Amino acid sequence: MNTYFRLLSYTKPYVKRVILALVFLLFTAILTPLSMYIVKPVFDKIFTNTNKPEAAHWLMLLPFAIIIIYFAKGICTYVQIYLVRYVGNRIIMDMRDQLYRHITSLSMSFFNNERMGILQSRITNDVTMVQGAISDVMSNLIGSALNIIGLVGLIFYLDWRHALIAIIVFPIAVLPITQFAKKMKSSARMSQEKMGEVTSVLNETLNGIRVVKAFGMEKYESSRFLIELRKFFDYSMRGVRYSSLSSPVMETIGAVGIAVIVWYVGGLVMNGNITTGTFAAFIGGLISLYPQIKKINDMNNTIMQALAASERIFSVLDTKPDIKDDPNPVEINEFNEEVEFKDVSYSYVDGIEVLSGINFKIRKGEVFAIVGPSGGGKSTLADLLARFYDVDSGSVTIDGYNVKVIKTESMRKLIGIVTQETILFNDTIKNNIAYGHEDIDDNKVIEAAKAANADEFIKEMPGKYNTLIGDRGVRLSGGQRQRLAIARAILKNPPILILDEATSSLDSHSEVLVQEAINNLMQNRTTFVIAHRLSTIRHADQIIVVEKGKIVQRGNHQSLMEEEGLYKKLSEMQFNMAKTEEQGS
């Protein structure tokens, strides 16, 4: 119930509309038994009335009364349905917005442990299921409850003795609802879990479609997708079995009850104990009563699915970000002195250190390079500087302030990042360069593109700066994507720059253009370079060599080449590989 009350709390901003919808639901509930009751005068005053003038008089009045009752009932039904759907859709919009904002506020460690497809399923499939619960509670559950009260009142008004007999069947009819509800909630939870898996596999395949095709794995991925679909289908059908079974059970119980009443009360009519009109209105009210109970039963499946989905949604909303601003954060707007890593250690998984005892300083204006084998912890150092993660021990400081006490938003404004994996959006070239800057002058965008050696190829595009580049910039080459990322960093104009193997995946021609753009970007900045190709960092002020999470060498290019160590081995290895490639070409 806590989950449901929490779900209903989303109606608070729309309480006026909810109250208005409930008022019209009440009017509908009043008109429903009235529409049944009018059957009594139709039979007694017209069809069985031996006084012909009186019957003719009622024949003129009652048809108009029927039209007015059903017209008013139709208006009330329309208004309450519209209001309920409005509130339901607004709540879904609010919930998706809250979920999206919360997910984007979470720390990088959260995304390391979650599959993207599962998160997408939370925002799309799960939130959609929640809508039914909110709308159905206000319209079906409350509406059916009010209708039941009105119809029960009608049959008691018509004949309270026989109404008691009919009501005895109610507990028997309600009992299956509670039993089926438990089964349906369990199957709903499992089917939604499997839908998350389906979405995850789909997301992975589409994002990696180039690799899938390159390795001829279409059939394998199709088979993997079908396996997840089958699991989803099996759990969905389990829920269908329970929901499908509940309906005939309810109808059978209701039919037995109505049959008994018809047999018993019909005999009373034949003996003249009650009028035909009373009998018709009584049976009409009774027959209308059981569909209302059945509607509550049918709604259980929707509500159970929504509750299961809500639990999954709230589990995400209740996740707290690891990276939080200090209660009294320091806001910095400029970088003046140095960045320092002091005895820094970090582990992604408890007990397995990625970095251990890291110490270095980067003074303003310096080019600081990090080299070493893959998996040594180089990129983790950059992530700690940008505070995507917090150190386990030690400290990272900027101008003497621990990054943990600096307001994260202000700190990240001072840092620009260009990585090997270029992140672009399915938008125009201009908007990708100007990302993070609203209403930026077009001339500044062009200047940044020129500095990044991107202006020339942009002008050759069909729409120039307004060209759409597709998902993740798929319509551009690797070098073009990288130059757009550099242009974006140039436009941001950060005093601290992080280059994470920004040229490692490019061909020679693209590398020359990108490297020239990087040189333009590095001017008058403090640069933190993670290098794969050592030829790009020969002029760095400081170089550290990181292996297995520890600094094993430090110096500049010349001093490191003069001593035996990992740096010299890596440099000679790359030199020999480059020489072999030249001879082969």
C-alpha positions as CSV (number, residue, x, y, z in Angstrom):
1,M,0.0,0.0,0.0
2,N,2.9,2.4,0.6
3,T,3.8,2.1,-3.0
4,Y,0.3,2.9,-4.1
5,F,0.0,5.9,-1.7
6,R,3.3,7.2,-3.0
7,L,2.1,6.8,-6.5
8,L,-1.1,8.7,-5.7
9,S,0.9,11.5,-4.2
10,Y,1.7,12.6,-7.8
11,T,-1.9,13.8,-8.1
12,K,-1.3,16.6,-5.5
13,P,-0.6,19.4,-8.2
14,Y,-3.9,18.5,-9.9
15,V,-6.1,18.1,-6.9
16,K,-8.7,20.6,-8.2
17,R,-9.2,18.5,-11.4
18,V,-9.3,15.3,-9.3
19,I,-12.0,16.7,-7.1
20,L,-14.0,17.9,-10.1
21,A,-13.6,14.5,-11.7
22,L,-14.9,12.8,-8.5
23,V,-17.9,15.2,-8.5
24,F,-18.8,14.1,-12.0
25,L,-18.2,10.5,-11.0
26,L,-20.7,11.0,-8.1
27,F,-23.2,12.4,-10.6
28,T,-22.7,9.4,-12.8
29,A,-23.2,7.1,-9.8
30,I,-26.5,8.8,-9.0
31,L,-27.7,8.7,-12.6
32,T,-26.8,5.0,-13.0
33,P,-29.4,3.6,-10.5
34,L,-31.8,6.2,-11.7
35,S,-31.5,4.9,-15.2
36,M,-32.4,1.5,-13.8
37,Y,-35.2,2.7,-11.6
38,I,-37.1,4.4,-14.5
39,V,-37.8,0.9,-15.8
40,K,-40.3,0.5,-12.9
41,P,-42.7,3.3,-14.0
42,V,-42.3,2.3,-17.7
43,F,-43.7,-1.2,-16.9
44,D,-46.2,-0.1,-14.1
45,K,-47.5,3.1,-15.6
46,I,-47.5,2.2,-19.3
47,F,-47.2,-1.5,-20.2
48,T,-49.4,-3.0,-17.4
49,N,-51.6,0.0,-16.7
50,T,-55.3,-0.7,-17.4
51,N,-56.1,3.0,-17.2
52,K,-55.5,3.9,-20.9
53,P,-55.7,7.8,-20.4
54,E,-53.2,7.6,-17.6
55,A,-51.0,5.2,-19.6
56,A,-51.1,7.7,-22.5
57,H,-50.0,10.5,-20.2
58,W,-47.0,8.6,-18.9
59,L,-46.2,7.5,-22.4
60,M,-45.7,11.2,-23.3
61,L,-43.5,12.0,-20.2
62,L,-41.3,8.9,-19.6
63,P,-39.5,8.8,-23.0
64,F,-38.3,12.4,-22.4
65,A,-37.2,11.5,-18.9
66,I,-35.2,8.6,-20.3
67,I,-33.5,10.8,-22.8
68,I,-32.7,13.5,-20.2
69,I,-31.3,10.9,-17.7
70,Y,-29.0,9.2,-20.3
71,F,-27.9,12.5,-21.9
72,A,-26.9,13.9,-18.5
73,K,-25.2,10.6,-17.7
74,G,-23.3,10.8,-21.0
75,I,-22.1,14.4,-20.3
76,C,-21.0,13.4,-16.8
77,T,-19.2,10.4,-18.1
78,Y,-17.4,12.4,-20.8
79,V,-16.2,15.1,-18.4
80,Q,-15.0,12.7,-15.7
81,I,-13.1,10.6,-18.3
82,Y,-11.5,13.6,-19.9
83,L,-10.4,15.0,-16.5
84,V,-9.1,11.6,-15.3
85,R,-7.1,11.1,-18.5
86,Y,-5.7,14.6,-18.3
87,V,-4.5,14.1,-14.8
88,G,-3.1,10.6,-15.7
89,N,-1.2,11.9,-18.7
90,R,0.2,14.9,-16.8
91,I,1.4,12.6,-14.0
92,I,3.1,10.3,-16.5
93,M,4.8,13.4,-18.0
94,D,5.9,14.6,-14.5
95,M,7.1,11.1,-13.6
96,R,9.1,10.7,-16.7
97,D,10.6,14.1,-16.3
98,Q,11.5,13.4,-12.6
99,L,13.0,10.0,-13.5
100,Y,15.0,11.4,-16.4
101,R,16.4,14.3,-14.3
102,H,17.2,11.9,-11.4
103,I,19.0,9.4,-13.6
104,T,21.1,12.1,-15.2
105,S,22.0,13.4,-11.8
106,L,23.4,10.1,-10.6
107,S,27.1,9.3,-10.3
108,M,29.1,7.5,-13.0
109,S,29.3,4.4,-10.7
110,F,25.6,4.0,-11.0
111,F,25.9,3.7,-14.8
112,N,28.7,1.3,-14.5
113,N,26.4,-1.1,-12.7
114,E,23.3,-0.6,-14.7
115,R,22.4,-1.7,-18.3
116,M,21.2,1.2,-20.5
117,G,18.4,-0.9,-21.9
118,I,17.0,-1.5,-18.3
119,L,17.1,2.3,-17.6
120,Q,15.3,3.0,-20.9
121,S,12.7,0.4,-20.0
122,R,12.1,2.2,-16.7
123,I,11.3,5.5,-18.4
124,T,9.3,4.1,-21.3
125,N,7.6,0.8,-20.4
126,D,7.3,1.0,-16.7
127,V,6.0,4.6,-16.6
128,T,3.4,3.7,-19.2
129,M,2.1,0.9,-17.0
130,V,1.7,3.3,-14.1
131,Q,-0.7,5.4,-16.1
132,G,-3.3,2.7,-16.0
133,A,-3.3,2.5,-12.2
134,I,-3.8,6.2,-11.7
135,S,-6.5,6.5,-14.3
136,D,-8.3,3.3,-13.4
137,V,-8.4,4.1,-9.7
138,M,-10.1,7.4,-10.3
139,S,-12.5,6.2,-13.0
140,N,-13.0,2.5,-12.6
141,L,-12.3,1.7,-9.0
142,I,-13.9,4.8,-7.4
143,G,-16.6,4.9,-10.2
144,S,-17.5,1.3,-9.8
145,A,-17.5,1.6,-6.0
146,L,-19.9,4.5,-6.2
147,N,-22.1,2.7,-8.8
148,I,-22.2,-0.3,-6.5
149,I,-23.4,1.8,-3.6
150,G,-26.0,3.4,-5.8
151,L,-27.3,0.2,-7.3
152,V,-27.3,-1.6,-3.9
153,G,-29.3,1.3,-2.6
154,L,-31.8,0.9,-5.5
155,I,-32.4,-2.8,-5.0
156,F,-32.8,-2.3,-1.2
157,Y,-35.3,0.5,-1.9
158,L,-37.3,-1.7,-4.3
159,D,-37.3,-4.8,-2.1
160,W,-35.0,-4.9,0.9
161,R,-35.8,-8.5,1.8
162,H,-34.8,-10.0,-1.5
163,A,-31.9,-7.6,-1.8
164,L,-30.4,-9.2,1.3
165,I,-30.5,-12.6,-0.5
166,A,-28.7,-11.1,-3.5
167,I,-26.0,-9.4,-1.3
168,I,-25.1,-12.8,0.2
169,V,-23.5,-13.7,-3.1
170,F,-21.2,-10.6,-3.0
171,P,-18.5,-12.0,-0.6
172,I,-18.4,-15.2,-2.8
173,A,-17.9,-13.0,-5.9
174,V,-15.2,-10.8,-4.2
175,L,-13.1,-13.7,-2.9
176,P,-11.6,-14.6,-6.3
177,I,-10.5,-11.0,-6.8
178,T,-8.0,-11.1,-3.9
179,Q,-6.7,-14.5,-4.9
180,F,-6.1,-13.5,-8.6
181,A,-4.6,-10.2,-7.5
182,K,-1.6,-11.9,-5.8
183,K,-0.9,-14.1,-8.8
184,M,-1.2,-11.2,-11.3
185,K,1.2,-8.9,-9.4
186,S,3.9,-11.6,-9.3
187,S,3.6,-12.4,-13.0
188,A,3.4,-8.7,-13.8
189,R,6.7,-8.0,-11.9
190,M,8.5,-10.8,-13.7
191,S,7.2,-9.9,-17.2
192,Q,8.4,-6.3,-16.7
193,E,11.8,-7.5,-15.6
194,K,12.0,-9.5,-18.8
195,M,10.8,-6.5,-20.9
196,G,13.8,-4.6,-19.4
197,E,16.1,-7.5,-20.6
198,V,14.5,-7.3,-24.1
199,T,15.1,-3.6,-24.3
200,S,18.6,-4.0,-23.1
201,V,19.5,-6.6,-25.7
202,L,17.8,-4.4,-28.4
203,N,19.8,-1.4,-27.2
204,E,23.1,-3.3,-27.2
205,T,22.5,-4.7,-30.7
206,L,21.6,-1.4,-32.3
207,N,24.5,0.4,-30.7
208,G,26.9,-2.3,-31.8
209,I,25.3,-3.0,-35.2
210,R,28.6,-2.3,-37.0
211,V,30.4,-5.0,-34.9
212,V,27.5,-7.4,-35.3
213,K,27.6,-7.2,-39.1
214,A,31.4,-7.2,-39.2
215,F,31.5,-10.5,-37.3
216,G,28.5,-12.0,-39.1
217,M,26.6,-12.3,-35.8
218,E,23.1,-11.3,-37.1
219,K,21.7,-14.8,-36.5
220,Y,23.3,-15.1,-33.0
221,E,21.9,-11.7,-31.9
222,S,18.5,-12.6,-33.4
223,S,18.6,-15.8,-31.4
224,R,19.6,-14.0,-28.2
225,F,16.8,-11.5,-28.7
226,L,14.2,-14.3,-29.4
227,I,15.3,-16.0,-26.1
228,E,14.5,-12.9,-24.1
229,L,11.2,-12.4,-26.1
230,R,10.2,-15.9,-25.2
231,K,10.9,-15.3,-21.5
232,F,8.8,-12.2,-21.7
233,F,6.1,-14.0,-23.5
234,D,6.0,-16.8,-21.0
235,Y,5.6,-14.5,-18.0
236,S,3.1,-12.4,-19.9
237,M,1.0,-15.4,-20.6
238,R,1.1,-16.4,-17.0
239,G,-0.6,-13.1,-16.2
240,V,-3.0,-13.6,-19.1
241,R,-4.0,-17.0,-17.7
242,Y,-4.9,-15.5,-14.3
243,S,-6.7,-12.5,-15.7
244,S,-8.6,-14.6,-18.3
245,L,-9.6,-17.1,-15.7
246,S,-10.9,-14.4,-13.3
247,S,-13.4,-13.1,-15.7
248,P,-15.4,-16.3,-16.4
249,V,-15.2,-17.2,-12.6
250,M,-16.8,-13.8,-11.8
251,E,-19.4,-14.2,-14.5
252,T,-20.3,-17.7,-13.5
253,I,-20.8,-16.7,-9.8
254,G,-22.8,-13.7,-10.9
255,A,-25.0,-15.7,-13.3
256,V,-25.8,-18.3,-10.6
257,G,-26.8,-15.5,-8.2
258,I,-29.0,-13.7,-10.8
259,A,-30.6,-17.0,-11.8
260,V,-31.6,-17.8,-8.3
261,I,-33.0,-14.3,-7.8
262,V,-34.9,-14.4,-11.1
263,W,-36.4,-17.8,-10.2
264,Y,-37.4,-16.7,-6.7
265,V,-38.6,-13.2,-7.4
266,G,-40.2,-14.2,-10.7
267,G,-42.5,-16.5,-8.7
268,L,-43.5,-13.6,-6.5
269,V,-44.5,-11.6,-9.6
270,M,-46.6,-14.5,-10.8
271,N,-48.4,-14.7,-7.4
272,G,-49.0,-10.9,-7.5
273,N,-46.8,-10.1,-4.5
274,I,-44.7,-7.5,-6.4
275,T,-45.4,-5.5,-9.6
276,T,-43.8,-6.3,-12.9
277,G,-42.1,-2.9,-12.9
278,T,-40.5,-3.5,-9.5
279,F,-39.3,-6.9,-10.7
280,A,-37.8,-5.4,-13.9
281,A,-36.1,-2.6,-12.1
282,F,-34.8,-5.0,-9.4
283,I,-33.4,-7.4,-11.9
284,G,-32.0,-4.5,-14.0
285,G,-30.2,-3.1,-11.0
286,L,-28.9,-6.5,-10.0
287,I,-27.7,-7.3,-13.5
288,S,-25.9,-3.9,-13.6
289,L,-24.4,-4.6,-10.2
290,Y,-22.3,-7.6,-11.1
291,P,-20.5,-5.9,-14.1
292,Q,-19.3,-3.3,-11.7
293,I,-17.8,-6.0,-9.5
294,K,-16.3,-7.6,-12.6
295,K,-14.8,-4.3,-13.7
296,I,-13.0,-4.0,-10.3
297,N,-11.7,-7.6,-10.8
298,D,-10.6,-6.9,-14.4
299,M,-8.8,-3.8,-13.2
300,N,-6.7,-5.8,-10.8
301,N,-4.3,-6.9,-13.6
302,T,-3.7,-3.3,-14.6
303,I,-3.2,-2.2,-11.0
304,M,-0.8,-5.1,-10.2
305,Q,1.3,-4.4,-13.2
306,A,1.4,-0.7,-12.3
307,L,2.4,-1.5,-8.7
308,A,5.2,-3.8,-9.9
309,A,6.3,-1.1,-12.3
310,S,6.2,1.6,-9.6
311,E,8.4,-0.5,-7.3
312,R,11.0,-0.6,-10.1
313,I,10.7,3.1,-10.8
314,F,10.9,4.1,-7.1
315,S,14.0,1.9,-6.7
316,V,15.7,4.1,-9.2
317,L,14.3,7.3,-7.7
318,D,15.5,6.2,-4.3
319,T,19.0,5.7,-5.5
320,K,21.3,8.4,-4.1
321,P,24.2,9.8,-6.1
322,D,27.6,9.0,-4.8
323,I,28.9,12.4,-5.8
324,K,27.3,15.1,-3.7
325,D,28.1,18.8,-3.2
326,D,29.3,19.8,0.3
327,P,26.6,21.4,2.4
328,N,28.6,24.7,2.1
329,P,30.4,24.3,-1.2
330,V,33.1,26.6,-2.4
331,E,32.4,28.1,-5.8
332,I,35.4,28.7,-8.0
333,N,35.3,30.7,-11.3
334,E,38.9,30.6,-12.3
335,F,42.0,28.4,-12.1
336,N,45.1,30.3,-10.9
337,E,47.8,27.9,-9.4
338,E,47.9,24.2,-9.6
339,V,46.1,20.8,-9.5
340,E,47.5,18.3,-7.0
341,F,46.9,14.6,-6.5
342,K,48.1,13.7,-3.0
343,D,48.4,10.1,-2.0
344,V,45.4,9.1,-4.0
345,S,44.0,5.6,-4.0
346,Y,40.8,4.4,-5.7
347,S,39.0,1.1,-6.4
348,Y,35.9,0.5,-8.5
349,V,35.2,-2.7,-6.6
350,D,36.0,-2.9,-2.8
351,G,39.3,-4.5,-2.2
352,I,40.6,-4.3,-5.7
353,E,42.6,-1.1,-6.1
354,V,42.9,0.6,-9.5
355,L,45.1,3.4,-8.2
356,S,47.4,3.3,-5.2
357,G,49.5,6.1,-3.6
358,I,49.4,8.6,-6.6
359,N,51.2,11.9,-6.0
360,F,51.8,14.7,-8.5
361,K,51.3,18.4,-9.2
362,I,50.3,20.2,-12.4
363,R,51.1,23.9,-12.4
364,K,49.0,26.4,-14.3
365,G,50.0,26.4,-18.0
366,E,51.8,23.1,-18.0
367,V,51.3,20.1,-20.3
368,F,51.1,17.1,-18.1
369,A,51.1,13.7,-19.8
370,I,50.3,10.2,-18.5
371,V,51.4,7.1,-20.4
372,G,51.4,3.4,-19.6
373,P,49.9,0.1,-20.6
374,S,46.1,-0.3,-21.0
375,G,44.3,-0.9,-17.8
376,G,46.9,0.8,-15.7
377,G,44.5,3.5,-14.4
378,K,45.3,6.4,-16.7
379,S,41.7,7.3,-17.6
380,T,40.7,6.8,-13.9
381,L,43.0,9.7,-13.0
382,A,41.2,12.0,-15.4
383,D,37.8,10.8,-14.1
384,L,38.9,11.7,-10.5
385,L,40.0,15.1,-11.6
386,A,36.6,15.8,-13.2
387,R,35.1,14.2,-10.1
388,F,33.1,11.6,-11.9
389,Y,34.3,9.5,-9.0
390,D,35.5,10.3,-5.5
391,V,38.9,9.0,-4.2
392,D,38.9,6.2,-1.6
393,S,41.8,7.9,0.2
394,G,44.0,10.9,-0.3
395,S,42.8,14.1,-2.0
396,V,42.5,15.9,-5.4
397,T,42.8,19.6,-5.1
398,I,42.4,22.6,-7.4
399,D,44.1,25.8,-6.2
400,G,44.3,24.2,-2.7
401,Y,40.6,23.4,-2.5
402,N,39.7,19.7,-2.2
403,V,37.3,18.9,-5.2
404,K,34.9,17.4,-2.6
405,V,34.2,20.9,-1.2
406,I,34.1,22.7,-4.5
407,K,30.6,23.1,-6.1
408,T,30.7,20.5,-8.8
409,E,28.9,22.6,-11.4
410,S,31.4,25.5,-11.0
411,M,34.4,23.1,-11.1
412,R,33.3,21.3,-14.3
413,K,32.9,24.6,-16.0
414,L,36.7,25.0,-15.7
415,I,37.4,21.6,-17.3
416,G,37.1,20.6,-21.0
417,I,37.3,17.0,-22.0
418,V,38.1,15.4,-25.4
419,T,38.1,11.6,-25.4
420,Q,38.9,8.8,-27.8
421,E,35.2,7.9,-27.8
422,T,33.7,11.0,-29.3
423,I,30.2,11.7,-27.9
424,L,28.0,13.6,-30.3
425,F,24.2,14.0,-30.5
426,N,21.7,13.5,-33.2
427,D,21.5,17.3,-33.9
428,T,23.0,19.9,-36.2
429,I,26.7,20.5,-36.4
430,K,26.2,23.9,-34.9
431,N,24.3,22.7,-31.9
432,N,26.9,20.0,-31.2
433,I,29.7,22.5,-31.2
434,A,27.6,25.0,-29.1
435,Y,26.5,22.3,-26.7
436,G,26.1,23.8,-23.2
437,H,25.8,27.4,-24.7
438,E,22.4,28.8,-25.4
439,D,22.0,31.6,-27.9
440,I,25.6,31.6,-28.8
441,D,26.8,33.9,-31.6
442,D,27.2,32.0,-34.9
443,N,30.5,33.7,-35.5
444,K,31.9,32.2,-32.3
445,V,30.8,28.7,-33.4
446,I,32.6,29.3,-36.8
447,E,35.7,30.6,-35.1
448,A,35.8,27.5,-32.9
449,A,35.3,25.2,-35.9
450,K,38.2,27.0,-37.8
451,A,40.5,26.5,-34.8
452,A,39.6,22.8,-34.8
453,N,40.3,22.4,-38.5
454,A,36.6,21.6,-39.0
455,D,35.3,24.6,-40.9
456,E,36.4,23.3,-44.3
457,F,34.6,20.0,-44.2
458,I,31.5,21.6,-42.6
459,K,31.1,24.0,-45.5
460,E,31.1,21.0,-47.8
461,M,28.1,19.4,-46.0
462,P,24.7,19.8,-47.6
463,G,23.3,22.0,-44.8
464,K,26.7,23.3,-43.7
465,Y,26.5,24.2,-40.0
466,N,22.8,23.1,-39.9
467,T,23.5,19.6,-41.2
468,L,22.1,16.8,-39.0
469,I,24.8,14.3,-38.2
470,G,22.8,11.3,-37.1
471,D,23.0,9.2,-34.0
472,R,26.5,9.6,-32.4
473,G,27.6,11.5,-35.5
474,V,27.3,8.4,-37.7
475,R,27.3,10.5,-40.9
476,L,30.8,11.8,-40.2
477,S,34.2,10.1,-40.3
478,G,36.2,9.5,-37.1
479,G,38.4,12.5,-37.8
480,Q,35.5,14.8,-38.4
481,R,33.7,13.7,-35.3
482,Q,36.9,14.3,-33.3
483,R,37.4,17.8,-34.7
484,L,33.8,18.7,-33.8
485,A,34.5,17.5,-30.2
486,I,37.6,19.7,-30.2
487,A,35.6,22.7,-31.5
488,R,33.1,22.1,-28.7
489,A,36.0,22.2,-26.2
490,I,37.5,25.4,-27.8
491,L,34.1,27.1,-27.6
492,K,33.8,26.2,-23.9
493,N,37.3,27.8,-23.4
494,P,38.2,26.0,-20.2
495,P,41.4,26.8,-18.4
496,I,42.0,23.0,-17.6
497,L,41.9,20.6,-20.5
498,I,41.7,16.8,-20.4
499,L,42.8,14.9,-23.5
500,D,42.1,11.2,-23.1
501,E,43.9,9.4,-26.1
502,A,42.1,11.8,-28.4
503,T,44.0,10.7,-31.5
504,S,44.6,7.0,-30.9
505,S,42.0,5.7,-33.3
506,L,42.6,7.9,-36.3
507,D,44.4,7.4,-39.6
508,S,47.6,9.4,-40.3
509,H,45.9,12.1,-42.4
510,S,43.1,12.6,-39.8
511,E,45.6,12.5,-37.0
512,V,47.6,15.4,-38.5
513,L,44.5,17.6,-38.8
514,V,43.3,16.6,-35.3
515,Q,46.7,17.0,-33.7
516,E,46.9,20.5,-35.2
517,A,43.5,21.3,-33.8
518,I,44.6,19.9,-30.4
519,N,47.7,22.2,-30.5
520,N,45.4,25.1,-31.1
521,L,43.2,24.0,-28.2
522,M,46.1,23.5,-25.8
523,Q,47.4,27.1,-26.2
524,N,47.3,29.0,-22.9
525,R,45.7,26.1,-21.1
526,T,46.7,23.6,-18.4
527,T,46.5,20.3,-20.2
528,F,46.1,16.8,-18.8
529,V,47.1,14.4,-21.6
530,I,46.5,10.7,-21.6
531,A,48.7,9.5,-24.4
532,H,48.7,6.3,-26.5
533,R,51.1,7.6,-29.1
534,L,54.2,8.9,-27.3
535,S,55.2,11.0,-30.3
536,T,52.4,13.4,-29.4
537,I,53.8,14.2,-25.9
538,R,57.5,14.8,-26.5
539,H,57.1,18.5,-25.6
540,A,55.1,17.9,-22.4
541,D,56.4,19.6,-19.3
542,Q,55.9,16.6,-17.2
543,I,55.3,12.9,-18.0
544,I,54.4,10.2,-15.6
545,V,54.4,6.5,-16.4
546,V,51.5,4.5,-14.7
547,E,51.6,0.7,-14.5
548,K,49.2,-1.4,-12.4
549,G,47.8,1.7,-10.6
550,K,51.2,3.1,-9.5
551,I,53.6,5.7,-10.9
552,V,56.7,3.9,-11.9
553,Q,58.5,6.7,-13.7
554,R,58.3,10.5,-14.0
555,G,60.2,13.2,-15.8
556,N,60.1,14.7,-19.3
557,H,60.7,13.0,-22.7
558,Q,64.4,13.5,-22.8
559,S,65.1,12.4,-19.2
560,L,62.9,9.3,-19.5
561,M,64.6,8.3,-22.7
562,E,67.9,8.5,-20.9
563,E,67.0,5.9,-18.3
564,E,66.1,2.3,-18.7
565,G,62.4,1.8,-18.0
566,L,58.9,1.2,-19.3
567,Y,58.7,4.6,-21.1
568,K,61.8,3.9,-23.2
569,K,60.6,0.4,-24.1
570,L,57.2,1.8,-25.2
571,S,58.8,4.5,-27.2
572,E,61.2,2.2,-29.0
573,M,58.4,-0.3,-29.6
574,Q,56.2,2.4,-31.3
575,F,59.2,3.7,-33.3
576,N,59.9,0.2,-34.6
577,M,56.2,-0.3,-35.5
578,A,56.1,3.0,-37.3
579,K,59.3,2.2,-39.2
580,T,57.9,-1.2,-40.2
581,E,54.7,0.4,-41.5
582,E,56.7,2.9,-43.6
583,Q,58.7,0.1,-45.1
584,G,55.6,-1.9,-45.8
585,S,53.9,1.0,-47.6
